[in-house]
């Protein structure tokens, strides 16, 4: 009886709760996107010097080229930290779909590989949090949401690692409950930055691409 | 109290007007406060002060935007860093937007997220201007430019006299009594827009003369202080003078002198302010000079600038904001033998600290000179004895940095250097007498009467 109840609770957090939380997230993002798109957008009309299209491609792709910005070139470690953190985040989010909806692909090896990725992200998150607490430059601009979001994601990562590594019902429940809570909170927090990121990089590429500033030849030496 | 309320209300209304798609994105959660921009700003490089980093400066404005637009603003404003707009806060905006930011754009090209911090700071300038908190001198300079058109009859005679006198100087220099500085020539190919002062007229006139160009000089100056104020009405009025002149004279192109903000404004920003496409194109004098060299319309001999080592300062408005990186370098390679690059350069160039109208703001002199320290270090590291800047503001600032940091360099414009290297067509190459340049080119034309670039 106890086991059956446990299973039904796990099923609830694994499916029903996730679907509700995910639906909320999608709705919130659609609202956010609508709120941006309804605003006026003064377009560049001056004759082109470079390619806007290539500019946009370059702008998105620069994420993968740490050498394209002096900031990432000078702080290469921070770029690796960013990369590992986001790869881990991707794996943790992916697991929320694959565990309930494609359990057959979640072999022991896959689970362990994902757990390692997320564990890496967890370590990077600790470093990020540590830096935010210690650096006067960052402290001066940090909001409670900055600390809470980072800490919240750390909890999410921790439960993801434990759920993936052990597969135990208890950790799974903790993982899915955290995921749902996380999905409900994301639209209110800075974690939702990636919605605006797509717009920002496009705007950047359009403007600087049109002005002929982003072609490799024009990069700094 | 009521007055304060009115100011706040007006500021909020102005913010609403300026709430575009780009601004919504730039002032949202997009900035994750990662801090990657912090040490990319020349103010932070110079002072190490966390309060002058791009993210910290933008946060003053962003917190007010969040108060208006963030989803948690009503329930937990402090949680997301949202805050009320207060008069005290507006005073902080003044420092952040007018003193501690030159709108150089280096932060945006180094932001992994693409946060348009310069847009946020420019918006702050516009709001402050609308409520009368922008620097008075910038408003006066913008109004003076507008009044020049309104009182053209008063200015015209004096201006024509000046041009006549410069024309005589040109004739003496090139040894041709037929050399002209044409004015009000209908159907000319080029309408050349200089700044106030001979230093942006004489070298260019000589270049046009040697290239056999069809040109006419503008009645107006290129600088646009309305842009520094982010005042759309003033900025448009100032540009409109040149647009009307170009259309009246039916020129093919408007060529902007060596002036960073005037070029970026006329070439990239101003077309957005007009509801009709222009019949002429806009280029920088750098593009024209580069074209003359490539087409062989002027002959240059770099040995005429012998004995000097040159480094080029990328003006933020010409380069990062305007797309002119290679043109000045091609010209320089044709004019001098020893060209040394600063590191970093081009898109990653460090601002000299004089942009955004700062050279006109005497109250901020100390902050400006301090902010120029990274540029001074860059120049010193090249070991060059001549710094070329194609922007009048930059030239003015670099001249002061030279003095302040004892760099012992000459600061010159590119046209001056090019003029020095021109081989008159009558003289077979290699047989003429080389001009002596012992410690940089002649500076007689670089005595800046008031920086405007």
Boltz contact constraints between the chains, C-beta under 6 A:
constraints:
  - contact:
      token1: [A, 36]
      token2: [B, 21]
      max_distance: 6.0
  - contact:
      token1: [A, 36]
      token2: [B, 24]
      max_distance: 6.0
  - contact:
      token1: [A, 39]
      token2: [B, 20]
      max_distance: 6.0
  - contact:
      token1: [A, 39]
      token2: [B, 21]
      max_distance: 6.0
  - contact:
      token1: [A, 39]
      token2: [B, 24]
      max_distance: 6.0
  - contact:
      token1: [A, 40]
      token2: [B, 20]
      max_distance: 6.0
  - contact:
      token1: [A, 41]
      token2: [B, 21]
      max_distance: 6.0
  - contact:
      token1: [A, 42]
      token2: [B, 272]
      max_distance: 6.0
  - contact:
      token1: [A, 45]
      token2: [B, 271]
      max_distance: 6.0
  - contact:
      token1: [A, 45]
      token2: [B, 272]
      max_distance: 6.0
  - contact:
      token1: [A, 46]
      token2: [B, 268]
      max_distance: 6.0
  - contact:
      token1: [A, 46]
      token2: [B, 271]
      max_distance: 6.0
  - contact:
      token1: [A, 49]
      token2: [B, 323]
      max_distance: 6.0
  - contact:
      token1: [A, 69]
      token2: [B, 110]
      max_distance: 6.0
  - contact:
      token1: [A, 70]
      token2: [B, 110]
      max_distance: 6.0
  - contact:
      token1: [A, 70]
      token2: [B, 344]
      max_distance: 6.0
  - contact:
      token1: [A, 70]
      token2: [B, 348]
      max_distance: 6.0
  - contact:
      token1: [A, 71]
      token2: [B, 36]
      max_distance: 6.0
  - contact:
      token1: [A, 71]
      token2: [B, 40]
      max_distance: 6.0
  - contact:
      token1: [A, 71]
      token2: [B, 110]
      max_distance: 6.0
  - contact:
      token1: [A, 136]
      token2: [B, 50]
      max_distance: 6.0
  - contact:
      token1: [A, 137]
      token2: [B, 35]
      max_distance: 6.0
  - contact:
      token1: [A, 137]
      token2: [B, 38]
      max_distance: 6.0
  - contact:
      token1: [A, 137]
      token2: [B, 50]
      max_distance: 6.0
  - contact:
      token1: [A, 138]
      token2: [B, 35]
      max_distance: 6.0
  - contact:
      token1: [A, 140]
      token2: [B, 50]
      max_distance: 6.0
  - contact:
      token1: [A, 140]
      token2: [B, 56]
      max_distance: 6.0
  - contact:
      token1: [A, 141]
      token2: [B, 33]
      max_distance: 6.0
  - contact:
      token1: [A, 141]
      token2: [B, 55]
      max_distance: 6.0
  - contact:
      token1: [A, 141]
      token2: [B, 56]
      max_distance: 6.0
  - contact:
      token1: [A, 141]
      token2: [B, 59]
      max_distance: 6.0
  - contact:
      token1: [A, 142]
      token2: [B, 33]
      max_distance: 6.0
  - contact:
      token1: [A, 143]
      token2: [B, 80]
      max_distance: 6.0
  - contact:
      token1: [A, 143]
      token2: [B, 81]
      max_distance: 6.0
  - contact:
      token1: [A, 144]
      token2: [B, 79]
      max_distance: 6.0
  - contact:
      token1: [A, 145]
      token2: [B, 79]
      max_distance: 6.0
  - contact:
      token1: [A, 145]
      token2: [B, 80]
      max_distance: 6.0
  - contact:
      token1: [A, 146]
      token2: [B, 33]
      max_distance: 6.0
  - contact:
      token1: [A, 188]
      token2: [B, 71]
      max_distance: 6.0
  - contact:
      token1: [A, 188]
      token2: [B, 72]
      max_distance: 6.0
  - contact:
      token1: [A, 190]
      token2: [B, 29]
      max_distance: 6.0
  - contact:
      token1: [A, 190]
      token2: [B, 32]
      max_distance: 6.0
  - contact:
      token1: [A, 192]
      token2: [B, 29]
      max_distance: 6.0
  - contact:
      token1: [A, 193]
      token2: [B, 29]
      max_distance: 6.0
  - contact:
      token1: [A, 193]
      token2: [B, 30]
      max_distance: 6.0
  - contact:
      token1: [A, 193]
      token2: [B, 32]
      max_distance: 6.0
  - contact:
      token1: [A, 196]
      token2: [B, 25]
      max_distance: 6.0
  - contact:
      token1: [A, 196]
      token2: [B, 28]
      max_distance: 6.0
  - contact:
      token1: [A, 196]
      token2: [B, 30]
      max_distance: 6.0
  - contact:
      token1: [A, 197]
      token2: [B, 113]
      max_distance: 6.0
  - contact:
      token1: [A, 199]
      token2: [B, 25]
      max_distance: 6.0
  - contact:
      token1: [A, 200]
      token2: [B, 25]
      max_distance: 6.0
  - contact:
      token1: [A, 200]
      token2: [B, 30]
      max_distance: 6.0
  - contact:
      token1: [A, 200]
      token2: [B, 113]
      max_distance: 6.0
  - contact:
      token1: [A, 200]
      token2: [B, 114]
      max_distance: 6.0
  - contact:
      token1: [A, 201]
      token2: [B, 114]
      max_distance: 6.0
  - contact:
      token1: [A, 203]
      token2: [B, 22]
      max_distance: 6.0
  - contact:
      token1: [A, 204]
      token2: [B, 114]
      max_distance: 6.0
  - contact:
      token1: [A, 211]
      token2: [B, 323]
      max_distance: 6.0
  - contact:
      token1: [A, 212]
      token2: [B, 323]
      max_distance: 6.0
  - contact:
      token1: [A, 213]
      token2: [B, 323]
      max_distance: 6.0
  - contact:
      token1: [A, 218]
      token2: [B, 325]
      max_distance: 6.0
  - contact:
      token1: [A, 220]
      token2: [B, 344]
      max_distance: 6.0
  - contact:
      token1: [A, 220]
      token2: [B, 345]
      max_distance: 6.0
  - contact:
      token1: [A, 220]
      token2: [B, 346]
      max_distance: 6.0
  - contact:
      token1: [A, 220]
      token2: [B, 347]
      max_distance: 6.0
  - contact:
      token1: [A, 220]
      token2: [B, 348]
      max_distance: 6.0
